[in-house]
């Protein structure tokens, strides 16, 4: 493993939130890094922020899962709304857009 990959793994281990992927069947423990959402909708002088919550996850933790996957984070169930995307050229983490269920 190269130094960059090790640094990303360390970041997930030290700062990541504990979560459970597929809590009703496999119950795979994963680490998530919360991402601040930048999605605001302007309606006149009103600014509305998207209800979804986004997280980074290691690609290996999401292997075999995608849109529709269920995560349990701090006792709250969340559904992945769209296919996970890779925000950077190195592919060390995936971006999940989730919504409470």
Buried (B, 14 or more C-beta within 10 A) or exposed (E): EEEEEEEBBEBBEEEBEEBBBBEEEEEBEBBBBEBEEEEEEEEEEEEEEEEBBBBBBBEEBBEEBEEEBBBBBEEEBBBBEEEBEEBEEEEBBBBBBBEEE
